[in-house]
C-alpha cells in the first residue's frame, strides 16, 4: 500500500495549528446544523468545560457557503477562503454545499441575520455526512481555559490525491499484478476543519483515500474509527473521506486535483507499506549465509528494480566482507574460516529488459564455478531466462535458482524449473491489512504532530497555488520516522526513501508445478525446513553451490630448494634423470617469462623440488590436473600504489591469484595477516622463521700464527720466568753446602753449576729436551727444578691444545649474535644487511615500530631476489642477509662458505594460497594434515631441505699448512744465522794464531780422534792458547800429515785468574784453575 504525505514544494496537507485558529473573517458563519444539538449547560464566559461536562449553547453567527463559495451579505465572494471543487464521491454536505461556515468567540454572540435557517441547514448537512461515513456527530465540547475565534468547514481533497499515486508509479513496485487492482493511495488528507468554538471542540482532520472497491472503502472507514478509539477524540478527531478507483486513472486524478500529477516533487513524500523488490536482496543474502553458499551468480535486468536489487545485494556483501577483514588470523592452527567468511558474487550479468535471447549470457554463467544463480527480472524476462536455461541444461542437479516474487508469478511461473526457491510477501495481497496499517501509521503521526508542534496555516487551494505549507516538511519527517510495531502486516517502519524497512516473506519451493512453503523470513533471519525442499533435478540433499574445476592453474616462483628451474632437453622433454639421496627426482613441465626470444612471451621449462613433489601428491589425492607457470615479475606479492595514487594493488603471485590468472599458489609463500585478508591459506606445510645468513670467517695465517694461542703478555711472562728460574738455580746451587762449597773439601769435586748450565737446564725443561749434564746438585735447587718442570708441563700442554683450537677449529670472533645484535640495531654505513624487496620479511620490518631504524637502513640495500642477496654475501658485498630459515639453512648446507647465525624470530609457516572461499580450501588443508601425520612432509624435508653437501668436509679435521707454521721455521733459521756470524767473528779475531785456528779446525773435523774442547771468552785466554800450541812439535802444515799425527798434548801451566781451557786426548781431563793436567 502506498502512502503520500504532502510534498513541501506543493500545497501541503491542511491541518489547523494546535494553539492557533484562523483570523476571523467577515464571511464567518455558524457551525453546520446538528453540530451542537441538544441542550447543554452554560459555562462561564470565556471558558471551556472539560470533556463530558457539556458546553454552552452556540451563539448566532454569520456564515458563508463553503461549497458554492457564496459569502454572507455584504461580504465579497470567497474573500475568506479560496475554494476549489471537492473530490469526486464526497457527499455534498462534506464539500460544504449545504452548510454554512462561520466563526466567533466562544461564549459571545454575533450578528443574528439569517442565522436560524443557515445554522439548521448546516447541522442537518453535517449529520447526513457523518451518517454517510458511519460516524455520529458529537456535541461540541469546550477546552478548559480556551476561547477564541474559529471557523467551521468541511474540507476538500488535498494535493495528495489518486493522481499522485499514479504519478508516483516510478517509486512503486511495478509489475505487481495484484497492485493493479489495489492502487491504494492513502493521502493523509488533513482537511481543514475548525469550529465556531475552536478552542473548545475537537479539531477535525479528514483523511482521504483512493480505493479499489466499496468494500475497501468500508474497511478504510472502520480503520479510521479504530484509530479514533485508540487515540481518543477529545482534542483531535479523524474523519474518513474516500474515492472509489475509476478505470480511467487520468480522469480519477483530475477529479481529485487537477495538477496533482504534474509535479515530480510528489515523489519526495511518497511512502508505501509494501517493501520494494530490492528488499528481497536481504532474504537472498541471509539464505546464502544459512546454506553456506559462498559462490553466487547474479543475473538482473537492466531496469530500476534490477539495478536496485543488485546494489542492495552488493552492499550487503561488501559490509560482510569488511567485517571479516577486521578479524585476526595470527593463530595458524585455528579451525577453518568457512563459517566466518561472507558470501560473494562471483559474477554479475545484466541484460536489457525485453531481450528475447539470453543464451550467450547463460553460457558465460555456465563457465563459472558457481552454481547458485540469483535472478531479478520481470515476469516476461524471467520466463525468457528459464527457457534458455532449460535448453542449456542449467536447471538440473547441482544448480540452485533463487528468485523473488515476480519470478514465480504469472507467465514466469509457467516456465520456472522445478526446485526453484522463490519468495512471497506475507499479507502482500491482503489489501485490508495494508489499509489498517496505513491508517494506523498516519493517525499516529498526526497525533504526534498535533501534540508536540505549533502547526501553521496550510494553503487553501490546489489549482494554481504554489504556496508551501511550512509545516509540510515537518509532517513528512514525523510520518517517515513513525514506528508502528502492532501492524497486521508486521512492524511498519520507513527508511529514508519512504520504503518499508521490515517485511516478512514466505520461502516457496516449486514442486511438481506447485508452490510449497518451505520456510519463512521474519525480517532478520531465515528459518527453513530442509527436509521439505526439493532441489533442481529432484535432489533432496542441499547442493554445494559450486562446481570444482578439475584443471587448475598453478603459479610458483624459483626458490631453491622448494622450486628448482631447469631448461628442457633439446627435444623439449624433462627426461634427465638424477637422484637425491638415492631417490629419483620428479619433474613437471612449467612455463616462465621469456627474456631472450622476441615474440615469445613464455618459454618451456622443467620444475622440480619440495613444492613440486607436494603438488604431485595433492593432485593424486584430490584428483585434479594442473598447469604450472612461474610468476611473471618474480615477486611473492605485496601491495603497491598505482600511478602514485591512493589505490593499491597486489603484485607478484598474490596479484595473479586475485586477478584470476592463477587458481592456486604452490610456493614457499609465508602466511601473514596482510595476505590473509585477501586470499585463503591452507594449513602450513612447513613451519619456519627468520634467521640471518653471513659468510664464514676464515682466519688468516701470518708468520706469528704459532704464537696465537698465547697473548703477548703471556709470552713475555713465560720468557721472563725461564731466565729468573735459571738465575735462581745458579744461586741456590752455588751457595749451597752441597754445591761448590762442600764441607769436606779434600774430596775430589766435580764442576759446580754455572750460569750458562742453569740457562741450558731451564730451557731444556721447558722445551722437554734431554738434560745430560749441568743439573743442579743442591737439594734446594733440585726442588726448584721439579716445580719448574711441573710449570713447564702445564704451559706446554695448554699451548698445544690452544694451538689445535686456533689452527683447526673455526672460531670467528665477529659473528652476529642475532636480531638484537648492536650492529643490526644501531646500523652503520660500514655494515650492510638487507632482505628481498616487497616480500613478507620486508612487510614484517615495515610494520614493526621497534624495527623502524633497521628498516630504514635495509630499504636502501634490499635485493630483487634471494639468490642475488645470497651471492652478494658470498662476494662480500653484503655482510648479512635476513630471510626464511628454511631457505638459508639449505643454502648454508650447500655452500660451505656460508653459515646461519642467531636464533629464529618471527616464526610463521609456508602455506598454499587460494582465492577467497575457494572450493578446494578444505580438501587441500585436510590433505596437508594427513601428509604431516603419515610422515610424507618429514620425508620431503629430509630430501630437499636437510640435504647436506658440507657435512663430510665440516667434520674432517683441518690440516696445517706452511702458512700456519712459517714463523716457526724462521726460528731455527735465524738462530743458525746468528751462530754462524758469531763463529766467523771468532775466527777472524787477530789474537788467534794460525796454529790455534788449525788446532780448532782439527778438533771440529776429526772428533773421533779425541774430544777437543775449547773456551775462548777473552783475549788473555787466546794468549794462553798460543803458548800451549807451541808445545805441539809434530803439527804438520799439510792436511794429510795433520790427519795422521797423534795428539799427545803436554798441558801447560794454566793461570789462576780464571781463564779456563781443556785440550787433551780422550780420557784426560784438566781442572781449570789448578795449574795441573791429568793425563789419561
Protein Blocks (a to p, Z undefined) as FASTA:
>chain_A
ZZddddfklccdddddfkbccdddfkbccddehklgcjdddddehiacdehkapaddddd
ddddfknopacehiaehklpccddddehiafklnopmmccddddehiacdfehklmmmmm
mmmmmmmmmmmnopacddddddehiacddddddddddfklmklmmmmmmmpcghiaklmm
nopacekiacddddfklmlmccddddddddfbfklmmmmmmmmmmmmmmnopklbccddd
dddddfblmlmmmmmomklmmpfklmmmcccfbdcfklmmmmmmmmmmmnopabdcdddd
dbfklmmmmmmmmmmmmmmmmmmmmpcckbmmbccfklmpccddfbdcdddehiablklm
mmmmmmpmbfcdcddddfklmmmmmmmmmmnopabghiacdddfklmgcjlmmmpcghia
cdddehklmmklmmmmmmmmmmmmmmmmmmmpccddddfbfghpabdcfklmmmmmmmmm
pccfkbfnbpcdddfkopafbdcddddddeehiacdfbdcehjaccddfklpccehhiab
dcehiacdfbdcdddddddfkbccddddfkopakbccdeehiacdddddddddfkbghia
bdcdddedjklmmmmmmmmmnopaddddddfklpabicddehhiabdcdehjllmmmnop
afbdcddddddfklmmmmccdddfbdcddddddddddddddfklmmmmpcfklmmmmmmm
mmmmmmmmmmmmmmpcklmmcfblmbccdddddfklmmmmmmmmmnopacfbhpafbfkl
mmmmmmmmmmmmmmmmmmmmmmmmmmmmccdfkbcfbjklfklmmccfklccdddehifk
lmmmmmpmklmmmmmmmmmmccfbfklmmmmmmnopafbdcddfklmmmmmmmmmkbcce
djdehiadddddddehiaklmmmmmmmmmmmmnommmmmmmmmmmpcfklmmmmpccddd
fklmmmmmmmmmmmmmmmmmmmmmmmmpmklcfklmmmmmmmmmmmmnoccddddfbfkl
mmmmmmmmmmmmkbcfbfklmmmpccddddddddfeopacddddehiacdehklpacdZZ
